[in-house]
Every structure is written in C-alpha cells, then in structure tokens.
Amino acid sequence: MLLEGKVAIVTGSSKGIGRGIAHRFAQEGAKVVINGRHAEEVHRTADEIRTNGGTAIEVVADVTVENEVERLFQETLRAFGTVDILVNNAQTPVPGANKPFLKLTSEVWESYTAKNLGALFYCTSRAARIMAAKRHGSIINISTNAAVRPHRLSIPYDSVKGAMDVFSMAVAVDLAPWNVRVNVIRPGMIAATGTERLSEEEKARRIQAIPLGRYGFPEDIAWAAVFFAADDAGYVTGQAFQVDGGLLVQGRAPCAELVRIATPENIDEF
C-alpha cells in the first residue's frame, strides 16, 4: 500500500497504459480519478477498480481544453479534497500527423502541438498550484523512447514527446523549492498501444528488436509510476526512466547485428 490515502489524477486512463497505471495505483491504496473523452470507457475502468475494492471516480473531460481541465480538477477536489499525484498520460491524435515531413502541413503541426502541449501545460499548472500550497506532490509525465530516438512518420508525436521531456526537467527545477517532484517515464513497445492491429509476422519482427524478447505491458509502466509517486522516491526529481526491455541501449537490432549474438540456446557454441 505504497500510495495509501493519496489522491491521483491519471489522464487518458480509460484504456491502455493509463488504465494500467490507474489499476495499480488503486491496488496501492490511492484514490484514483479516471479520465478520458469517452464516457463508456471511463465508466468501465472506474467500475473495474471499484469492483476490485478500490476507490475511483470518473470524470469525462478533454484535457486539451483548459476549462475542461478546470472542471476535472474541481470535481476531484469536490470528491477528495486535494491532489497528490498527477499522471499526464493522455495523447490526442490529429488526422494527417503520420506523414513524411515533406507531406506534413502547417495546420496539422499547429493543431497537434497546440493540443498535446496545451494539455500538458494545463494539467501540470493546475496540479502544481494545489501541490505547492501544501509543499508536497508528484507529477509523472508519460513520454516515449522516441523522445530521444525518433520513429519514422511520427514527427509531431516525437517532437511533442521530446518537448515533454525538457518541460518536465525545467518544471522539476522550478518546483523543487515547494517539494513538488516532476519525472518522466519513457515506455518502449507496449502491447496495449495499437499492437492488436499488427499481423503476427509483424509482431514477431518487432519483438526481435527488443533485447528482453517481448513487448511490455501496461503493468510494466504502472510499477514505474508507483515508484515515482511514492514517498520513498522523495529525493528523485527531473529524471527520465526508460521502460523498454533494453530497446534504446543497444547499438543495433539483432537483425542488423554484425556479430553473432549469444543466447541461452547457443551459448555453448562460443
């Protein structure tokens, strides 16, 4: 019960990584605010937590809109009286964003960056004021390893995540005198983020690039979030934590490696 009695808002927590974090927070004793834009999904996740004995409320709100963020926080304060933890997890897609740079329009760029960086700022700003007043709080931003090693055809997404990393470090320094900590989690390939649309052949090809040999799961990210949220991490701020099965640290994927790779199956041959 590492988060017993704490109040946590997890944006975009009706599914995927956010849902996994919300469930784990509730298991650790937190009172959780489930947020998303689709009422049915938000209700389902909150109801799952309550059925399992946890405490959760549901707030349907679009965090790219400032007055809806204000309503999210007002409903949280009305229900629980404070906010101890904020997880900025929500990601808002924009049609046309997955294009080569030479096909990317200024309208798509402006919409994508305004919505996603706007949500990051609105939620962080509102939470920080509550936390600073009581000299305690943890803000956790869900980025991606693409913040430092970009994907193809993902320029707006990767750019926003890179900006999130720097924003987090800058805000961590600025809020340190109020004992408000800000940290980043960078997930790698996670099974809940669109992998269901991939063929089995494509899944296998991608897994070959991961040193630990599997996709991550929302639960893997959730444990990292618990670490940053807990008081035991009270001396940790401005950090980025890679949770990617070793994907980022390797020099080359196995399919492009120039020397044989030792595995449990062939180690005796070396």
C-alpha positions in Angstrom: 0.0 0.0 0.0 2.7 2.5 -1.1 0.1 5.1 -2.1 -2.4 4.7 0.7 -4.6 7.7 1.2 -3.2 9.6 -1.8 -5.3 11.2 -4.5 -4.2 10.6 -8.1 -5.5 12.0 -11.4 -4.5 9.9 -14.3 -5.4 11.5 -17.7 -6.3 9.2 -20.5 -6.8 6.4 -18.0 -9.8 4.7 -19.6 -7.6 2.3 -21.6 -4.1 1.3 -22.4 -1.1 2.5 -20.3 -3.3 4.9 -18.3 -5.7 2.2 -17.3 -2.9 0.0 -16.2 -1.5 2.8 -14.0 -4.9 3.6 -12.5 -5.4 0.0 -11.6 -2.0 -0.3 -9.9 -2.4 3.0 -8.1 -5.8 1.7 -6.7 -4.1 -1.5 -5.6 -1.5 0.5 -3.8 -4.2 2.4 -1.8 -4.7 5.6 -3.9 -8.0 7.2 -4.6 -8.0 7.4 -8.4 -9.6 9.8 -10.8 -10.3 8.1 -14.1 -10.3 10.5 -17.1 -10.9 10.2 -20.8 -13.1 11.6 -23.5 -15.5 8.6 -24.0 -17.9 8.1 -21.1 -18.4 4.4 -21.6 -14.7 3.6 -21.4 -14.2 5.9 -18.5 -17.1 4.3 -16.6 -15.9 0.8 -17.3 -12.4 1.4 -15.9 -13.7 3.2 -12.8 -16.2 0.4 -12.2 -13.5 -2.3 -12.5 -11.5 -0.5 -9.8 -14.5 -0.2 -7.5 -15.4 -3.8 -8.1 -11.9 -4.9 -7.0 -12.3 -2.9 -3.8 -10.5 0.3 -4.9 -11.7 3.9 -4.8 -12.3 5.7 -8.0 -14.4 8.5 -9.5 -14.9 9.1 -13.2 -14.5 12.5 -15.0 -15.2 12.7 -18.7 -13.1 15.6 -19.9 -11.0 16.6 -22.9 -7.7 17.8 -21.4 -6.8 19.7 -24.5 -9.4 22.3 -23.5 -8.5 24.5 -20.5 -11.9 24.9 -19.0 -12.5 21.1 -19.1 -9.2 20.7 -17.2 -10.5 23.1 -14.6 -13.7 21.0 -14.3 -11.6 17.8 -13.9 -9.8 19.4 -11.0 -12.9 20.9 -9.4 -14.6 17.5 -9.5 -11.5 15.9 -8.0 -11.4 18.5 -5.2 -15.1 18.1 -4.5 -14.8 14.4 -4.1 -11.4 14.0 -2.4 -10.3 17.5 -1.2 -6.8 17.5 -2.8 -4.5 16.2 -5.5 -1.3 14.4 -4.5 -0.3 12.8 -7.8 -0.8 13.8 -11.5 0.0 11.4 -14.3 -0.1 13.2 -17.7 -0.8 10.2 -19.9 -3.4 11.4 -22.4 -2.4 11.7 -26.0 -4.6 13.3 -28.6 -4.2 12.2 -32.2 -4.7 14.5 -35.1 -5.5 13.2 -38.6 -2.7 13.7 -41.1 0.1 13.7 -38.4 1.7 10.4 -39.6 3.2 11.7 -42.7 6.7 12.2 -44.2 8.0 15.7 -43.3 7.6 16.9 -46.9 3.9 16.0 -46.7 3.2 17.5 -43.3 1.1 20.6 -43.3 1.4 23.6 -41.0 -2.3 23.1 -40.0 -1.6 19.6 -38.7 1.6 20.6 -37.0 0.0 23.6 -35.2 -3.1 21.5 -34.2 -1.0 18.6 -32.9 1.4 20.6 -30.9 -1.2 23.0 -29.5 -3.5 20.2 -28.3 -0.9 18.0 -26.8 1.5 20.5 -25.3 -1.6 22.5 -24.2 -2.9 19.5 -22.3 0.5 19.0 -20.6 0.6 22.7 -19.5 -3.0 23.0 -18.4 -2.9 19.9 -16.2 0.5 20.4 -14.8 -0.2 24.1 -14.0 -3.4 23.3 -12.2 -1.9 20.4 -10.2 1.2 22.3 -9.3 -0.7 25.1 -7.6 -2.5 22.6 -5.4 0.7 20.7 -4.6 2.8 23.8 -4.0 0.3 25.1 -1.4 0.9 22.0 0.7 4.6 21.6 -0.1 4.2 18.1 -1.5 3.3 16.3 -4.7 4.4 14.2 -7.6 3.8 14.8 -11.3 4.6 12.0 -13.7 4.7 12.5 -17.5 4.4 9.6 -19.9 6.7 10.2 -22.8 8.3 7.6 -25.1 11.8 6.4 -26.1 11.1 8.3 -29.4 11.8 11.5 -27.5 15.5 10.6 -27.9 15.4 8.1 -30.8 12.6 9.1 -33.2 10.3 6.9 -35.3 9.7 7.3 -39.0 6.5 9.1 -40.0 5.9 10.4 -36.4 7.4 13.9 -36.5 4.6 15.7 -34.5 4.3 12.9 -31.9 8.1 12.5 -31.4 8.6 16.3 -31.2 5.9 16.7 -28.6 7.4 13.9 -26.5 10.8 15.4 -26.8 9.4 18.7 -25.6 7.6 16.9 -22.7 11.0 15.6 -21.5 12.6 19.1 -21.4 9.4 20.7 -20.0 9.5 18.1 -17.2 13.1 18.8 -16.3 12.5 22.6 -16.3 9.4 22.4 -14.2 11.1 20.0 -11.8 13.8 22.6 -11.1 11.3 25.4 -10.8 9.0 23.5 -8.4 11.7 21.9 -6.2 11.5 24.6 -3.5 7.9 23.6 -3.0 8.8 19.9 -2.7 6.8 19.1 -5.9 8.6 16.4 -7.9 8.3 16.0 -11.7 9.6 12.9 -13.5 9.2 11.2 -16.9 8.6 7.6 -17.9 9.6 6.6 -21.4 7.8 3.4 -22.5 9.1 1.3 -25.4 6.9 -1.1 -27.3 3.8 -1.7 -25.2 1.2 -4.4 -26.0 -1.7 -2.1 -25.3 -0.9 0.7 -27.8 -2.1 -0.4 -31.2 -0.3 -3.7 -31.4 -3.6 -5.6 -31.8 -3.7 -4.2 -35.3 -0.4 -5.8 -36.3 -0.1 -9.2 -38.0 1.6 -12.0 -36.1 4.5 -11.7 -38.6 4.9 -8.0 -37.9 4.7 -8.6 -34.1 7.4 -11.2 -34.3 9.6 -8.9 -36.4 9.3 -6.1 -33.8 10.0 -8.3 -30.9 13.3 -9.4 -32.5 14.5 -5.8 -31.9 13.8 -5.9 -28.1 16.7 -7.4 -26.1 14.3 -8.9 -23.4 12.4 -10.6 -26.2 8.9 -9.4 -25.5 6.5 -6.5 -25.6 6.0 -4.5 -22.5 2.6 -4.4 -20.8 0.7 -1.5 -19.1 1.7 -3.2 -15.8 5.4 -2.6 -16.5 4.8 1.1 -16.9 2.4 1.1 -13.8 5.1 -0.1 -11.5 7.5 2.6 -12.6 4.7 5.2 -12.0 4.2 3.8 -8.5 7.9 4.3 -7.8 7.8 8.0 -8.8 4.6 8.6 -7.0 5.6 7.0 -3.7 7.1 9.0 -0.8 10.1 6.6 -0.9 11.1 8.4 -4.1 11.1 11.7 -2.3 14.7 12.6 -3.4 14.0 11.8 -7.1 13.0 14.6 -9.5 13.8 15.7 -13.0 14.5 12.2 -14.1 13.5 10.2 -17.2 13.1 6.4 -16.6 13.3 4.1 -19.7 11.0 1.1 -19.6 11.6 -0.6 -22.9 13.1 -4.0 -22.5 16.5 -2.7 -23.4 15.5 -1.4 -26.8 17.2 2.0 -26.6 20.5 1.0 -25.1 21.5 -1.5 -27.8 23.7 -0.3 -30.7 21.9 -2.3 -33.4 18.8 -4.5 -33.5 19.7 -8.3 -33.8 18.6 -8.3 -37.4 21.3 -5.7 -38.2 24.0 -7.0 -35.9 27.4 -7.7 -37.4 28.5 -10.4 -35.0 26.7 -13.5 -33.6 24.5 -12.9 -30.6 24.9 -15.3 -27.7 21.6 -16.7 -26.4 20.7 -19.4 -23.8 20.2 -21.8 -26.8 23.7 -21.3 -28.4 26.0 -20.1 -25.6 27.9 -23.4 -25.6 28.9 -22.9 -29.2 31.1 -19.8 -28.4 
